Amino acid sequence: MNPRRCILPLLLISLAAGCGQHGPHPTQGYIEADYVYPASPFGGRLLERPVTRGQAIHAGDLLAALDTDEEQLQVAQLAAAEELSRLEADRRQNLAGKDVIAKSEWDQARLAHAQQQKQLEQARWRLEQKRVSAPCAGLVHETYFEPGDWVPAGRPLVAILPPDKLKARFYLSAPEAEKLHAGATVRVRSGGAAPQADATVSFISDRPEYTPPVIYSRDRRDKLVFLIEARLPAAEAARFHPGQPIEIIF
């Protein structure tokens, strides 16, 4: 038997086995987060901020308290006015029942009392807004003011990273992007034997763009790509961090 005829099939088998050992080519990307920024609709001096960076918090925990001197005074004044208007409405109701005054006068008193009640409710709501509580659980990623600082109305007091708001962002060429759809699962890893997790595709851009510098490579230069986002499960949040470079396999 010709030795060359024996060697050729062996080489083909070896090459086929070697090709089978190669897995999917990973795509570069990075971790991004959707932060929550609690704020008060009213400005004031910061009296208390019982949370610090990196602290785990629960929904409803106090994040900050602003000064309430003006609001408390207004509530006290309106509460007194509301009580007087209630007594006046009761008095006129009694007189109207005895035909001493016209029923329209009682109606006016009732309307005035209702207006006072509404103003009091608004003042109490404004007072409550000076205490800012966490709208969700998560980690305090950043704090922006210290006790004693003046906080402008609507300015975020802290940044919260909820555990279910981490996502992988990566870019694929048109042929690659066509392989994915919303709800598809991709594998996320930070390289080597580092943490890995499954993420669910939540967004596929319909607008092509040039490869961003953060994932630029010789293989992808001058290519139009599409942005893909995949949500990480809350249980995996502690294993990844915003800005962390990753690889995506699908």
Beta strands, then each sheet from edge to edge (+ up, - down):
strand 1: 27-33
strand 2: 44-48
strand 3: 56-57
strand 4: 62-66
strand 5: 131-133
strand 6: 138-143
strand 7: 150-151
strand 8: 158-161
strand 9: 166-172
strand 10: 185-189
strand 11: 196-204
strand 12: 209-210
strand 13: 224-231
strand 14: 245-249
sheet 1: 12+ 13- 9+ 1- 14+ 10- 11+
sheet 2: 5+ 4- 2+ 7-
sheet 3: 3+ 6- 8+
end
